[in-house]
Amino acid sequence: MSEQGWQRFVAAEGGGDWVVLHGGAVATFPVASLVEAARLAEAVAQVAGADVILTLTDRQLTVRLARGVFRLEDAHVEVARAVSAVARAQGATADRSLAQEVSFAVAAQPDAIDVGFWRAVLGYDELDYDNAVDPLGHGSTVWMQDLDPNKPLRHAMHVDVSVAREQAEQRLAAALAAGGRIVDDSTAPGAWILADRAGNKVCIAAWPDGAPGLPPFSPM
């Protein structure tokens, strides 16, 4: 695992259908029916390989690669190109605005990190040492975040919303119009930390998809 694979995927030519989220690369293809989604999924499955999750509804087919941004490798670029080519042959066009992922960060001081509990209670699997993922590929990823041991706060949780880089400011505007407020924009346009009226925090993240700015990994 490395940042190089993710960065090369974002920079690769022919990858315009794909959005890189916290949970890997995603392409979403609108469809007219569940039958159409199933036909497209069958065609995609012929070229996609094993490291792929397909999610079908009567409105879209979503194709996900790698399940983790730092698990993207050079081989995934070719898989993505092959999937896009098959989709075009089937008359399907990806819509980057539909791609998103919601994940939950469980923050605690280092001696209280308890990823095993979260895997057990959710029935989730291990993808990396610090996270838990839905084996069905449907639910949100849960990941562990260290808090500064010198701070009095012992634990916290926040929500991460990962979107396409060109969609982040639109999502931000919608959240502000709905009554949210910006807590930290020091890494924008890579990410913004927002809060609702009660102070509950959420991060809108576009950095996995190539937006400039480092991810806000400092305790929230």
Secondary structure, 3 states (H helix, E strand, C coil): CCHHHHHHHHHCCCCCCCEEECCEEEEEEECCCHHHHHHHHHHHHHHHCCCEEEEECCCEEEEEEECCHHHCCHHHHHHHHHHHHHHHHCCCCCCHHHCEEEEEEEEECHHHCCHHHHHHHHCCECCCCCEEECCCCCCCCEEEEECCCCCCCCEEEEEEEEECCCCHHHHHHHHHHCCCEEEECCCCCCEEEEECCCCCEEEEECHHHCCCCCCCCCCC
